Amino acid sequence: MTVKLNKKAFDHAKRLVKDGKVVKDARDDWSEHAPSTKDENAFLAKHGHAEYSKWFLGVDDEHPDDQKGHYKFPIGDFTKIHRCGVIAAESRAGQYDYDDIRDALGKLLEKIDQD
C-alpha cells in the first residue's frame, strides 16, 4: 500500500483555514464530529469523487480513485475543517510513518492554532 499526500486536499484545507471555515474543537472530539458513513455516501452521491477527495489528506494508490478506499485521513465534515480531525489524522499518519502527510497536517494545525 502506497499512501501519499493529497496535495489538492492540502491546498483546499489551507484555503478553508484562511477563510475561517474551521471548528476549533477539543482533541478528542473527532469520534463525535467525524462524518458518518451515511454522511460520506450522501456527500459523494451529490458532489462526486472530485469534491469528496478534497476532505482527505491521504490517497492510497492501491485503490482506484473512484472508490472510497482510495481516500485516507479525513479532516472535516464536508463544510468545515475540524481541529480534532487534523490532530487525529496527524497522530495516525505518524504511527504509520507517512511523514509527508504528518508534516502537512502539522502545518495545518499550526495555521489553525494561529488564528
C-alpha positions, -999 to +999 in steps of 0.1 A: +000+000+000+014+034-010-003+062+008+008+097-001-002+133+005-032+145-014-019+179-024-052+192-037-068+184-004-040+201+015-044+233-006-082+231-001-077+228+036-053+257+038-079+279+019-106+268+043-085+277+073-076+311+058-113+317+052-121+308+088-140+277+079-127+258+109-142+242+140-117+247+169-128+217+189-111+197+215-085+170+207-108+140+215-140+152+197-133+136+164-152+104+172-183+125+176-176+150+148-164+128+120-189+123+092-208+090+094-207+065+066-242+078+057-229+114+056-200+103+034-222+084+010-247+113+007-219+138+000-203+115-025-236+109-043-244+146-045-209+161-052-188+132-068-153+120-061-135+152-071-152+172-043-151+142-019-113+139-023-107+174-010-116+163+025-089+136+028-052+144+032-040+110+020-046+089-011-039+052-014-028+042-049-038+006-044-074+016-047-089+033-078-097+070-073-134+063-078-136+042-046-139+055-010-109+033+000-086+055-021-090+083+004-074+084+038-070+108+067-103+128+068-101+162+083-135+177+082-173+173+079-176+184+043-183+220+053-155+229+077-121+216+088-122+202+123-092+208+146-098+174+162-098+157+128-065+173+119-050+161+153-064+126+149-051+123+113-017+137+123-013+111+150-023+082+127+000+094+099+028+094+124+020+059+136+022+046+101+053+066+091+035+087+064+059+116+071+047+138+042+011+136+054+020+140+091+041+171+083+013+187+062-012+181+090+013+196+115+015+227+093-023+228+090-027+226+128-002+254+133-023+276+109-055+267+128-039+275+162-025+308+150-059+323+144 
